[in-house]
Amino acid sequence: MRPLVYMFYHGDVHIAYWEWMAALLYLVVIFFVFIKRRNRRLHASPEYRYYLSGIYAKLFGATFFSLIYFYYYEGGDTTAYFYSALAMRNLAFVEPVEYFKQLMGDNSMRAWTVYSEATAKPYQYVFFDNRTFAVLQITSVLAIFTNKSFLLTTLLTATITFYGVWKCYRTFVSYFPDLSGKLAIGFLFMPSAIFWGSGIMKDTWAFSAVCLWVHGVDEIFFKKRNTVSRSFMLVIAALVMLWFKPYMFTVIFPCSLIWVSYFRVVRIRSFLVRFVLVPVAFVTMFGLSVTVLRRLGGSMDKFALDSALETIRMTQKDLSNERAYGAHRFELGEFDGTWLGLMGQFPVAVNAALFRPYIWEAKTPVMLLSGLENLWVLVLAIIALLRAGPFFAVRTIAGVPIVLMAVLFSILFAFTVGVTTPNFGALVRFKIPLVPFFISSLYIIVRLAKARREDRNAGIEFDLKRYRMGTSQRWIGAVKRDRPGRRRT
């Protein structure tokens, strides 16, 4: 096969014929493994009807991702990650002790100098950066089992990271089982998430870790089951986020605190006490979040709170570089380096992350696909507001804890990536963790607006408190026994 990509340290590289045959075999194996588990769980958990299609969507995204980077972009970060990891994998067979040291985190200049022509050399820009080096560590282990195949390693990466996404999807379904199909759209079938969240990239692992974190928090603090194993899961998810994308943890952690403390606030009957307590609780949670994030400053490097403003300024300047990142950029306005100036960019940044690039701003085939998806998201958001009304939409967000967490995370994360990424090419990749949470929130708002109309048509007073834990039949049945609906007079 004709070489497709030239890699400086590795020569001409390509996806060989045997890789496609092995990938086909891998898909067959995945089919039998996943369909067996689906059939075993389908009766008790109907959402498993999306189990096989969900993993195949992710594997399709991984394959399409590979084709785009080899045939369209002719190389990029993902190929640099893989072939650098391949050099590490080769080192495991030449000097296993040295490989183990690097697997434990040694990416010093001394470590880089041990590579030779026999192993090939990792790219320095990914080897010496702690965030990208973490991708090399994981990928080098996977490459041992894939016979140095880029395509198979990508498929294996997609399969492993599917676990976190699936767990988070099931968490939302446990609250709204009647929305399993629509929630599957948000978590399993959004094109941007299955494309940018399935390749050999930092985004793939960090996206899965965010989903795993949400699942773990729900299991421990709301479902109150599997506490030990889910606590371990939370630690793993937090470490993965801190390794790859520390700002994700910066956003999800305070959102989780608000989510967990929700019922402690709403159970207070006195309006006066709540009026005083809510601001105090908010300030307390904000202070706790800042304290924890400051203590993690050493793990977060340039993403630490103390250096956040300078990081944002430098990132905006870097990603606005048309020569390096292309001309697909947008204007945020002048940033004066202060927190007040940063908040002035909030509306533009959030709008850009949620709905841009608009379809008329797309200038390449890849951007056109993003533009079409963003158009669909914008239409869905408008429909949700029209059906629910702005006031009821806000009531739903404030009244249903999982929706409150999801919307807060979506908006804060949209602001975080929007204000630091004034470049559409990078923005469509960085924003994928917010996509399933935002889409799912819109569907839930529409669902509860429908429930309100049904209650009113039946002459029953709608009570949003009945849906704080979703539309689960067990929860609704318990509410009806304890607090029957009142007829309107």
Residue, then its C-alpha position, 0 to 999 in steps of 0.5 A: m500500500r502506498p505510504l500516506v503519512y510521512m513521520f519525521y522520526h518514523g519514515d513513511v507510515h500507512i494503514a496496512y491491508w492486514e489492519w483492515m482485516a484484523a479490524l473486521l475480525y475485531l468488530v465481529v468479536i465485539f458483536f458477539v461479546f456485546i450482544k450476549r451481554r445485551n440479551r442477558r440484561l435487556h429484560a431488566s434494563p430496557e436501555y440495553r437495546y442501545y448497547l450494541s448500537g452505542i459501541y458500534a457508533k463509537l467504533f465507527g467514529a474511531t474508524f472514521f477518525s482514523l481515515i480523516y487523519f490519514y487521508y484528509y489531514e495526512g497526519g496530526d496530533t493523533t499520529a504523533y501520539f501513536y508513533s511516539a507511543l510505538a517507540m515506547r512500546n518498542l522500548a519495552f522489548v529492548e529495555p523493559v526496566e527503562y520502559f517501566k520507569q517511563l510508564m511510571g512517569d519519567n519523561s525527562m531528557r535523560a529518558w528521551t535519550v535512551y531511544s535509538e534507531a532500533t526503537a525510533k524516537p518519540y516526538q519531543y513536543v508530546f514526550f516532554d509535556n506531562r499531559t500528552f505524555a500520559v497519552l503515550q503511556i496508555t497507548s504504548v500498553l495498548a500497542i503491545f496487544t495490537n501488533k503496532s497497528f494504529l487502526l486496532t489501537t484506536l478501536l481498542t481505545a474507543t472500546i475502553t472509553f465507551y465504559g464511562v460514557w455508557k455508565c453515565y448514560r445509564t445514570f440519566v436513564s435511571y432517573f428518566p427511563d421513558l427518555s432512554g431513546k432520546l438520552a441515547i442520542g445525547f450520550l451515544f449518537m452525537p456525531s461530534a462526541i463519537f468522532w472527537g471522543s473515540g480516537i487516540m487523543k487526550d479528549t477521548w480519555a478525559f471525556s470518558a472520565v467526566c462521565l465516569w465521575v458523574h456516575g460514581v457521584d450518583e452511585i455513592f450519594f444518591k443511589k447509596r450502593n457499591t460505595v467502596s468500588r464507586s469511591f475507587m472509580l471516583v479517584i480514577a476518574a479524577l486522576v484521569m481528568l487531572w492527567f489529561k484535562p485539569y480544567m474539566f475537574t475544575v468545572i465538574f467538581p463544584c457542580s458535583l458539590i451543588w448536586v450532592s447538597y441539593f436535598r439538604v437545602v430543599r428539605i428546609r421548610s422555612f422560606l426565611v431560613r432558606f433565603v438566608l441559607v442558600p447564599v451561605a451554602f453557595v459561598t461555602m461550596f464556592g470556598l470549598s471548591v477553591t480550597v480543593l482546587r488550590r491544593l491541587g494546584g501542583s497537579m494542574d500546572k498552568f491550569a491552577l487557579d493562581s495562573a488561570l488568567e495568564t493561561i487564558r490570555m496566552t491560550q487565546k493568543d495562541l489559538s488565534n494564530e491563523r498560521a498555526y490553526g487556520a482561519h476558522r476563528f471568532e472574536l471574543g473581544e479584547f481581554d484585559g487580564t482581569w476577572l471582570g474583563l473575563m466575565g464580560q466575554f461570558p455570553v459570547a464564549v458560551n454561545a460559541a461553545l454551544f452553537r458555533p460554528y454556525i452552518w454559514e461559518a463552515k469553510t471545510p467539510v469537517m466544519l460543515l458537519s459540525g455546523l449541521e450538528n450545531l444547527w440541530v442543537l440550536v433548533l432543539a434548544i429553541i423548541a425546548l424553550l418554546r414548549a416549556g417556556p423560559f420560566f418553566a425551563v428555569r424552574t425545571i433546572a432549579g427543581v431537578p437536581i440532575v438537570l441542575m448539575a447537567v446545565l451548570f456543567s454545560i454552561l460553565f464548561a462552555f464558558t471555559v472552552g469558549v473563552t480559551t478557544p477562539n478557534f473553531g477547529a479546536l473548539v469543536r473538539f474541546k467542547i465534547p464533554l458538555v454535549p451529552f449533558f446539554i442535549s439530555s437537559l433539553y430533552i428532560i425539560v421538554r419531557l417535564a413540560k409535557a407532564r405539566r400539560e398532561d396534568r393540567n388537561a387531566g385537571i390535576e395540579f402539576d407539582l415539580k417536586r414529584y419529579r425531583m428524582g425523575t420519572s422513575q415509576r418507583w419514585i412516582g408511585a411512592v409520591k402518589r402514595d404519600r402525596p396524591g395530586r390535588r384536583r383544581t377547583 
